[in-house]
Amino acid sequence: MDKIEKKRQNDKDIVAFMIRWYCKKKHGKKEGLCPSCKELHDYAMFRIDRCPFMETKTFCSNCKSHCYSPEMRGKIKDVMRFSGPRLLLSHPILAIRHVIDTIKNKRRGK
């Protein structure tokens, strides 16, 4: 697996984890996903698979070209707002890396 595919798979794993966590806590699903979260999951996986900026981007939130539809963008933001802070408890290294990458990207933009 090359570097870009590994990064793509990592993004998919993170997003899938966050959607599962959100669905479990917000919709009470112990197994699987509710229809709304399943739709969001499938959409996110589709978008990650087709991302043309995977080589250079850090996270979708830092990307200059938002490829999610406005409706799905709102849904994924809700998931990220809920699951993001909880990521610190379950995957602290990932959460810290995300904060560092976000700060670096904001500094580059100034």
Long-range contacts (C-beta under 8 A, 24 or more apart in sequence): 4-54, 4-55, 7-54, 8-48, 8-49, 8-51, 8-54, 11-48, 11-54, 11-59, 11-60, 12-44, 12-45, 12-48, 14-91, 14-94, 15-41, 15-44, 15-45, 15-48, 15-76, 16-41, 16-44, 16-45, 17-83, 17-87, 17-90, 17-91, 18-79, 18-80, 18-83, 18-84, 18-87, 19-44, 19-79, 19-83, 21-82, 21-83, 21-86, 21-90, 22-78, 22-79, 22-82, 22-83, 25-82, 26-82, 36-75, 40-72, 40-75, 40-76, 40-79, 43-68, 43-72, 44-72, 44-76, 58-101, 58-102, 58-104, 58-105, 59-98, 59-101, 59-102, 61-102, 62-101, 62-102, 62-105
